[in-house]
Amino acid sequence: MSRRLSNIRLVTFDLYDTLYTPCEPIEKTYSAPLHQHGVSVDYQKVRKGFSRAMRHMRVHYPNYGFGLMRSREWWRLVINKTWESLGVSSTLLNNSPKLLAARESLIDRFNTSEGYKMFDDVPPILKYLRLRGVKLGVISNMDEAAERVLSHLGIRSYFDFVLKSVTVGIQKPDLRIFELALGAVGVPACDALHIGDSKEMDYDPAVKLGMSARIVCRTQDAARLAAQHPDQYISNLLEIKNIV
């Protein structure tokens, strides 16, 4: 069992795959507009095309194009590159008002809770921590949509702050975004706990800064990892009750 941390005054959370996740596989969502317009595509090819598009954009225009373009334009380019990898030429796209409208609708879908589902353990753990007087925050490599998604899911009011990489111009695992979070509520690293789904992006930088941290693992290996490494992994957010 994980050791109890009685000194914790702040708990910060990652968002994507920690508090919520897409309602359906990305390849299905990105394929739907093409199917509706008579373009037949394979889900596996869509998945690969989307992954390549994301890698390209993150390398050439990191942090949603911070300082270079608005995040909505960034997502337009992601969709364009994904669809182009499936044979939808830029000429076809730019001359198809219906496809252009579908692209905007796709972006809008992920700008609200329509594109996401919240994990069942989220509301009860947020309520538990609030009742214990713990401050709550978000540290996420997300764009402006993060605030809207949290509001539409009905949990924004639980958080004292939502720190988005696209707003501050710093992405995890940069320690500075964690320092900004601590400074936002005046809590030292030794009294803070960070929860996320990535060792590289969440656990390692938080621990390096002096925070406590846990990786929430929602895969089939979750129980085994949590049992073998109780001070590193949890299998669901309700296990935070054993820590704080």
Buried (B, 14 or more C-beta within 10 A) or exposed (E): EBEEBEEBBBBBBBBBBBBBBBBEEBBBBBBBBBEEEEBEBEEEBBBBBBBEBBEEBBEEBBBBBBEEEBBBBBBBBBBBBBBBBBEBEEEBBEEBEEBEEBBBEBBEBBBBBEBBEBBEBBBEBBEBBBEEEBBBBBBBBBBBBBBBBBBBBEBBEBBBBBBBBBBBEBBBBBBBBBEBBBEBBEBEBBBBBBBBBBBEBBBBBBBEBBBBBBBBBBEEEBEEBBEEBBEBBBBBBBBBEEBB
